[in-house]
Amino acid sequence: MRLEVICVEEKVIISREFEFDAAHRLDWHEGKCNNLHGHTYKLIVSISGTPGENGIVMDFGDLKKIVEKLIIETHDHKYLNNLYKNPTAELMAMVIYKKISELLPIDVKLESVKLFESPVTWAEYRGVD
């Protein structure tokens, strides 16, 4: 049985996961985060759109190229205080979202960026509608 997209208004959300290691410290923090420490960050980028004639929203490889150039190359094994005035997961997710959204094709929408500092802690930014 072959299934086809019935309505051109339908959208599909696709996501890709990335990982990078980086260090930071939060100067204002009164606890352990005031000390220099590192994380293995997990980044999940979710985009949406209507699948084209080829049945895809965007090639996962093209999304990978964008994120690796803008984020992974600039963040992996770096001291994040050199990139951000206040490198909290929340503020980093917002900046990462804005950078990625500027390079996506016009018919693709960036739905969200999730930035995990650990398996149980993350910040998610969904942009402004």
C-alpha positions as CSV (number, residue, x, y, z in Angstrom):
1,M,0.0,0.0,0.0
2,R,1.4,3.4,-1.0
3,L,0.6,6.4,1.1
4,E,0.8,9.9,-0.3
5,V,0.7,13.4,1.3
6,I,-2.9,14.3,1.1
7,C,-2.8,18.1,1.8
8,V,0.0,20.5,0.8
9,E,-0.6,22.3,4.1
10,E,0.6,19.4,6.2
11,K,3.9,19.8,7.9
12,V,6.3,17.3,9.3
13,I,8.8,17.9,12.1
14,I,12.2,16.3,11.7
15,S,15.0,16.4,14.3
16,R,18.8,15.8,14.4
17,E,21.0,15.3,17.4
18,F,24.5,16.6,17.8
19,E,27.0,16.5,20.6
20,F,29.9,18.7,21.7
21,D,32.2,19.0,24.8
22,A,32.8,22.4,26.3
23,A,33.7,24.1,29.6
24,H,32.3,27.2,31.3
25,R,31.8,28.8,34.6
26,L,29.0,31.0,35.9
27,D,30.6,34.0,37.7
28,W,27.4,35.0,39.4
29,H,26.5,31.5,40.7
30,E,26.9,31.0,44.4
31,G,27.2,27.2,44.1
32,K,29.4,24.7,42.2
33,C,28.7,26.2,38.8
34,N,30.9,29.2,39.9
35,N,33.9,26.8,39.4
36,L,35.3,25.9,36.0
37,H,33.6,22.7,34.8
38,G,32.6,21.0,31.6
39,H,29.7,19.3,30.0
40,T,29.1,16.9,27.2
41,Y,26.3,18.9,25.6
42,K,23.6,17.3,23.5
43,L,21.9,19.5,21.0
44,I,18.6,18.6,19.3
45,V,17.6,20.7,16.4
46,S,14.0,20.3,15.1
47,I,12.7,21.8,11.9
48,S,9.4,21.6,10.0
49,G,8.0,22.0,6.6
50,T,5.9,20.3,4.0
51,P,7.7,17.3,2.3
52,G,8.6,18.2,-1.2
53,E,8.2,16.1,-4.4
54,N,11.1,14.0,-3.1
55,G,9.2,13.3,0.1
56,I,11.6,15.1,2.5
57,V,11.4,18.4,4.4
58,M,15.2,18.9,4.2
59,D,18.0,16.6,3.7
60,F,19.5,15.6,7.1
61,G,22.9,16.0,5.6
62,D,22.3,19.6,4.8
63,L,21.0,20.3,8.3
64,K,24.1,18.6,9.6
65,K,26.4,20.9,7.6
66,I,24.7,24.0,8.9
67,V,24.8,23.0,12.5
68,E,28.4,21.7,12.4
69,K,29.6,24.9,10.7
70,L,27.8,27.3,13.0
71,I,27.8,25.5,16.3
72,I,29.9,22.4,16.6
73,E,33.1,23.9,15.0
74,T,32.8,27.0,17.2
75,H,31.7,25.3,20.5
76,D,33.4,21.9,20.6
77,H,36.3,21.8,23.2
78,K,36.0,25.5,23.8
79,Y,35.8,27.7,26.8
80,L,32.2,29.0,26.4
81,N,32.9,32.2,28.5
82,N,34.9,33.4,25.5
83,L,31.8,33.0,23.3
84,Y,29.0,34.1,25.7
85,K,29.0,36.8,28.4
86,N,26.8,34.5,30.5
87,P,27.0,30.9,29.1
88,T,23.8,29.4,30.7
89,A,22.0,26.7,28.7
90,E,19.0,29.0,28.4
91,L,20.9,31.9,26.8
92,M,23.0,29.6,24.6
93,A,19.9,27.8,23.3
94,M,18.5,31.2,22.3
95,V,21.6,32.3,20.4
96,I,22.0,28.9,18.8
97,Y,18.4,29.1,17.6
98,K,18.9,32.5,16.0
99,K,22.1,31.5,14.3
100,I,20.6,28.3,12.8
101,S,17.4,30.0,11.7
102,E,19.3,32.5,9.6
103,L,20.7,29.8,7.3
104,L,17.7,27.6,6.8
105,P,15.8,27.6,3.5
106,I,12.8,29.9,3.4
107,D,10.3,27.0,3.3
108,V,11.7,25.4,6.4
109,K,10.9,26.5,9.9
110,L,13.1,26.0,12.9
111,E,10.7,24.6,15.5
112,S,13.1,24.3,18.5
113,V,16.6,23.9,19.8
114,K,17.1,21.7,22.9
115,L,20.4,22.0,24.6
116,F,21.2,19.3,27.2
117,E,23.9,19.9,29.9
118,S,23.3,16.5,31.2
119,P,20.9,13.6,30.5
120,V,18.4,15.1,33.0
121,T,18.8,18.9,32.5
122,W,18.2,21.0,29.4
123,A,16.9,24.3,28.0
124,E,14.6,24.4,25.1
125,Y,14.0,27.5,22.9
126,R,11.2,27.7,20.4
127,G,11.6,31.2,19.0
128,V,8.9,33.8,18.9
129,D,5.8,33.5,16.7
